[in-house]
Amino acid sequence: MLRKAALVEGSTLILLVLIAVPLKRLMGMPEVVSIIGPIHGLAFLVYFGMLMLFLSRGFLTTKQWGIGFIAAFIPFGSFVFERRQLSQI
């Protein structure tokens, strides 16, 4: 479940940063950010909740949790975290 949440969070961040924001800035289409932004926000909250759940149940170490949290703020970071850290779970 955390692996899926990481992939969804990473995908929505990519959509927001690489598509929605440039469309807003370059093409004057702020409505794209108004749509993708809340979707990404929800995806981030679900991902963060899953990180907390997995940490509390002992499936993640504190270090893995920290890496996963930081990865959520870096484009493609959640994909790397999912592949390198979560494949062990």
Secondary structure, DSSP 8 states (H G I E B T S, - for coil): -HHHHHHHHHHHHHIIIIIIHHHHHHH--HHHHHHHHHHHHHHHHHHHHHHHHHHHTTSS-HHHHHHHHHHTTSTTHHHHHHHHTGGG-
